[in-house]
Amino acid sequence: MSGQRARTSGRHLVLDDAEDVRAAAGALAEGCAVAHGFGNSYAVTARPDRAAVARVNRLKGRPDGQVASVTTVPERVPSLFDWTLLPAVLPRRQLRQLVEELFLLGPFGFRGPAAAHVPDHLTAVQDGVTTVQLIGPGYRCPSNGFLAEALDRTGDALLSVTSVNRSRHLSGAEHEPAHWRAEGVIADFGHEEDVRILVHDDEPAALRRHPHHAPMPTTVLSFHHAPGRGRSGLPVLTLERHGSLSADHTRAVAANHGFAVVPSPRAARRLHSRTYADRRAQADSAG
């Protein structure tokens, strides 16, 4: 898989194959979860209904009611947020342009005021605002074709999404970083009856498409709340999670659109990228 083009095996489908994409989308519509290439990494996508979200949570070792993130296709991104509830200090046009640029760059996440049609179990109240967390693979990712097909099959405007990993509470590990290689996804989830796996056709190419992104869950900016202005005088967006795109790069892009970025306490440290056995061996031999 890694270092070469992926091949189908049993239920393991390929993201660049139209027939495989249709098969995966059909399985999702029937209630399966699909672990699939997502930007330079992998994600688990499922229907947005409460029962489907609970099944994925149990699969990962999480509580049934844990709130999932949502994902959708590029043209539906704006419809997931209630832009009328933006803090007055945040200009809507500039914010939407920032969202576009970050998704053109690659995988990213945003938390904002939830549109009325977003199901309650996919929202969370933060700072007194009902919010939704959108995670997207970036506009250049082939997985947008799969998402479009899945949405067409389900008739929904959004899908639930989460990282591909077991909860650390289930694994017992101190950290349980998300998978970004198909071999790890298959090892952990390939035996699950209600999971289909849709791998990157070429994992090294997926990494090369996103040279600014580390292989880990996305960085997340929130705009439901504006905690003042930065030292530059620009209105502040909150770095809610420090993931694949570095804080410095995120801050630079945001500044070009007239925003400052301040990390939340939980974003003070960057997420961990999963290390695989062959990479550890290479590092040991190099040392």
C-alpha positions as CSV (number, residue, x, y, z in Angstrom):
1,M,0.0,0.0,0.0
2,S,2.5,2.6,1.2
3,G,5.1,3.4,-1.5
4,Q,3.0,1.9,-4.2
5,R,-0.4,1.9,-5.8
6,A,-3.1,0.3,-3.6
7,R,-4.9,-2.8,-4.8
8,T,-8.4,-4.0,-4.0
9,S,-8.6,-7.1,-1.8
10,G,-12.0,-8.5,-0.7
11,R,-14.0,-5.5,0.6
12,H,-11.1,-3.1,0.3
13,L,-12.0,-0.8,-2.6
14,V,-10.0,1.9,-4.4
15,L,-10.9,5.6,-4.3
16,D,-10.0,6.4,-7.9
17,D,-12.1,3.5,-9.3
18,A,-15.7,4.7,-10.2
19,E,-17.2,1.3,-9.7
20,D,-15.6,1.0,-6.3
21,V,-16.8,4.4,-5.3
22,R,-20.4,3.5,-6.2
23,A,-20.1,0.3,-4.2
24,A,-18.8,2.1,-1.2
25,A,-21.5,4.8,-1.4
26,G,-24.2,2.2,-1.7
27,A,-22.9,0.4,1.4
28,L,-22.9,3.7,3.3
29,A,-26.5,4.4,2.2
30,E,-27.4,1.0,3.6
31,G,-25.9,1.7,7.0
32,C,-22.3,0.8,6.7
33,A,-19.4,3.0,7.7
34,V,-16.7,3.7,5.1
35,A,-13.1,4.2,6.1
36,H,-11.7,6.1,3.1
37,G,-8.9,8.3,1.8
38,F,-9.4,11.8,3.0
39,G,-6.9,14.5,2.0
40,N,-3.5,13.0,3.0
41,S,-4.9,10.7,5.6
42,Y,-8.0,8.6,6.2
43,A,-11.5,9.2,7.8
44,V,-14.5,7.2,8.7
45,T,-17.7,8.5,7.1
46,A,-21.3,7.3,7.8
47,R,-24.9,8.4,7.5
48,P,-25.7,11.4,9.8
49,D,-28.6,9.7,11.7
50,R,-28.2,9.1,15.4
51,A,-28.1,5.3,15.1
52,A,-25.2,5.4,12.5
53,V,-23.2,7.9,14.6
54,A,-23.7,5.6,17.7
55,R,-22.5,2.6,15.7
56,V,-19.3,4.3,14.7
57,N,-18.7,5.5,18.2
58,R,-19.0,2.0,19.5
59,L,-16.7,0.8,16.8
60,K,-14.1,3.2,18.0
61,G,-14.7,2.5,21.7
62,R,-16.4,5.9,22.4
63,P,-19.7,6.6,24.2
64,D,-22.7,6.2,21.9
65,G,-23.7,9.8,22.3
66,Q,-20.3,11.4,21.6
67,V,-20.9,14.2,19.0
68,A,-19.4,13.5,15.6
69,S,-18.1,16.0,13.1
70,V,-19.8,16.5,9.7
71,T,-18.5,16.6,6.2
72,T,-20.0,17.4,2.8
73,V,-19.0,18.4,-0.8
74,P,-17.5,21.8,-1.6
75,E,-20.7,23.4,-2.9
76,R,-22.6,22.6,0.3
77,V,-20.0,23.9,2.8
78,P,-21.6,27.3,3.3
79,S,-25.1,25.8,3.9
80,L,-23.9,24.1,7.1
81,F,-23.4,27.3,9.0
82,D,-25.9,30.0,10.1
83,W,-23.9,33.1,8.9
84,T,-26.4,35.4,10.5
85,L,-25.2,34.4,14.0
86,L,-21.6,35.4,13.3
87,P,-20.1,37.7,16.0
88,A,-20.5,41.3,14.7
89,V,-16.7,41.8,14.6
90,L,-16.2,39.0,12.0
91,P,-16.9,40.1,8.4
92,R,-18.8,37.4,6.7
93,R,-17.4,37.8,3.2
94,Q,-13.8,37.7,4.4
95,L,-14.5,34.7,6.6
96,R,-16.0,32.7,3.7
97,Q,-13.0,33.6,1.5
98,L,-10.8,32.2,4.3
99,V,-12.8,29.0,4.4
100,E,-12.4,28.7,0.6
101,E,-8.6,29.2,0.6
102,L,-7.9,26.8,3.4
103,F,-10.0,24.1,1.7
104,L,-8.2,24.8,-1.6
105,L,-5.0,24.3,0.3
106,G,-6.0,20.9,1.7
107,P,-7.8,19.2,4.5
108,F,-9.1,21.5,7.3
109,G,-11.8,21.9,9.9
110,F,-14.1,24.7,11.0
111,R,-16.5,25.2,14.0
112,G,-19.2,27.7,13.5
113,P,-22.9,28.5,14.3
114,A,-24.9,25.5,13.1
115,A,-27.5,25.9,10.4
116,A,-31.1,25.0,11.5
117,H,-31.1,21.8,9.4
118,V,-28.0,20.2,11.1
119,P,-29.3,17.5,13.4
120,D,-29.1,18.2,17.2
121,H,-26.9,15.1,17.8
122,L,-24.3,16.6,15.5
123,T,-24.1,19.9,17.3
124,A,-22.5,21.1,20.5
125,V,-23.1,24.2,22.5
126,Q,-20.0,26.2,23.0
127,D,-19.8,29.8,24.4
128,G,-23.6,29.8,24.4
129,V,-23.8,29.1,20.7
130,T,-25.1,25.9,19.0
131,T,-22.2,24.9,16.8
132,V,-21.3,22.3,14.2
133,Q,-17.7,21.1,13.4
134,L,-17.1,20.6,9.7
135,I,-14.1,18.6,8.6
136,G,-13.3,18.5,4.9
137,P,-10.7,16.6,2.8
138,G,-9.8,19.7,0.8
139,Y,-11.2,20.6,-2.6
140,R,-8.5,18.7,-4.6
141,C,-9.1,15.4,-2.9
142,P,-10.6,12.6,-5.0
143,S,-12.8,11.6,-2.0
144,N,-15.1,14.5,-2.9
145,G,-16.4,12.2,-5.7
146,F,-17.2,9.5,-3.1
147,L,-18.9,12.1,-0.8
148,A,-21.0,13.4,-3.7
149,E,-22.1,9.9,-4.6
150,A,-22.9,9.0,-0.9
151,L,-25.0,12.2,-0.5
152,D,-26.8,11.4,-3.7
153,R,-27.6,7.9,-2.4
154,T,-28.7,9.1,1.1
155,G,-30.5,12.3,0.0
156,D,-28.8,14.1,2.9
157,A,-26.9,17.4,2.8
158,L,-24.2,16.2,5.1
159,L,-22.6,13.0,6.5
160,S,-21.0,12.2,9.8
161,V,-17.2,11.9,9.9
162,T,-14.5,11.0,12.4
163,S,-10.8,9.9,12.4
164,V,-9.8,6.3,11.8
165,N,-8.5,5.1,15.1
166,R,-9.6,3.2,18.2
167,S,-10.2,5.3,21.3
168,R,-7.3,5.3,23.7
169,H,-9.7,4.1,26.3
170,L,-10.3,1.0,24.3
171,S,-6.7,0.4,23.2
172,G,-5.1,1.3,26.5
173,A,-2.4,3.4,24.8
174,E,-1.5,6.9,26.1
175,H,-2.0,8.3,22.7
176,E,-3.9,6.6,19.8
177,P,-3.0,8.7,16.7
178,A,-5.3,8.4,13.6
179,H,-4.3,6.2,10.7
180,W,-3.0,7.7,7.5
181,R,-1.9,4.5,5.8
182,A,-4.2,1.8,4.4
183,E,-2.4,-1.0,6.0
184,G,-3.2,0.4,9.5
185,V,-6.8,1.0,8.6
186,I,-7.2,-2.5,7.3
187,A,-5.4,-4.1,10.3
188,D,-7.7,-2.3,12.8
189,F,-11.0,-2.2,10.9
190,G,-10.8,-4.6,8.0
191,H,-12.5,-7.4,9.9
192,E,-15.5,-5.3,10.9
193,E,-18.7,-6.6,9.2
194,D,-20.3,-3.2,8.8
195,V,-17.2,-1.3,7.6
196,R,-16.1,-0.9,4.0
197,I,-12.6,0.4,3.2
198,L,-11.9,2.7,0.3
199,V,-8.2,3.2,0.0
200,H,-6.1,5.9,-1.7
201,D,-5.1,4.7,-5.2
202,D,-1.6,6.1,-4.6
203,E,-0.8,7.1,-1.0
204,P,2.5,8.8,-1.8
205,A,0.7,10.9,-4.4
206,A,-1.9,11.8,-1.8
207,L,0.9,13.0,0.5
208,R,2.5,15.0,-2.3
209,R,-0.8,16.7,-3.1
210,H,-0.6,18.3,0.4
211,P,3.0,19.3,1.0
212,H,2.0,21.7,3.8
213,H,0.0,19.2,5.7
214,A,1.3,16.6,8.2
215,P,-0.5,13.2,8.1
216,M,-2.8,13.5,11.1
217,P,-6.4,14.9,11.8
218,T,-7.1,18.4,10.5
219,T,-6.4,21.7,12.2
220,V,-9.7,23.3,13.3
221,L,-10.5,27.0,13.4
222,S,-13.6,28.2,15.2
223,F,-15.6,31.4,14.4
224,H,-18.8,31.1,16.5
225,H,-17.1,33.3,19.1
226,A,-14.7,36.2,18.7
227,P,-12.7,36.7,21.9
228,G,-11.6,40.2,21.0
229,R,-8.8,41.5,18.8
230,G,-5.2,40.4,18.4
231,R,-2.1,42.6,18.9
232,S,-2.4,43.5,15.3
233,G,-5.9,44.9,15.9
234,L,-7.4,42.2,13.8
235,P,-10.5,40.2,15.0
236,V,-9.5,36.9,16.6
237,L,-10.4,33.4,15.4
238,T,-9.7,30.5,17.8
239,L,-7.3,27.7,16.9
240,E,-9.4,24.9,18.4
241,R,-7.2,22.0,17.3
242,H,-3.6,22.1,16.1
243,G,-3.5,19.3,13.5
244,S,-2.3,18.8,10.0
245,L,-1.7,22.4,8.9
246,S,0.7,24.1,11.2
247,A,-0.4,26.9,13.5
248,D,2.0,29.3,11.8
249,H,0.8,28.5,8.3
250,T,-2.8,28.8,9.4
251,R,-2.1,32.1,11.1
252,A,-0.4,33.5,7.9
253,V,-3.4,32.5,5.7
254,A,-5.8,34.0,8.2
255,A,-3.9,37.3,8.4
256,N,-4.2,37.7,4.6
257,H,-7.9,37.7,5.1
258,G,-7.9,40.1,8.0
259,F,-8.0,37.8,11.0
260,A,-5.7,37.0,13.9
261,V,-5.5,33.5,15.3
262,V,-5.1,32.6,19.0
263,P,-4.8,29.0,20.2
264,S,-7.2,27.5,22.7
265,P,-5.5,25.8,25.7
266,R,-6.1,22.3,24.1
267,A,-4.4,23.5,20.8
268,A,-1.2,24.6,22.6
269,R,0.4,21.3,21.6
270,R,0.1,19.8,18.1
271,L,-1.5,16.4,17.6
272,H,0.7,13.3,17.2
273,S,1.2,11.7,13.8
274,R,1.0,7.9,13.9
275,T,4.4,6.1,13.4
276,Y,4.4,2.8,11.6
277,A,6.8,-0.1,12.3
278,D,8.8,0.2,9.0
279,R,9.3,3.9,9.7
280,R,10.6,3.2,13.2
281,A,13.0,0.6,11.8
282,Q,14.2,3.1,9.1
283,A,14.8,5.7,11.8
284,D,16.6,3.3,14.0
285,S,18.9,2.2,11.2
286,A,19.6,5.8,10.2
287,G,20.6,6.6,13.8
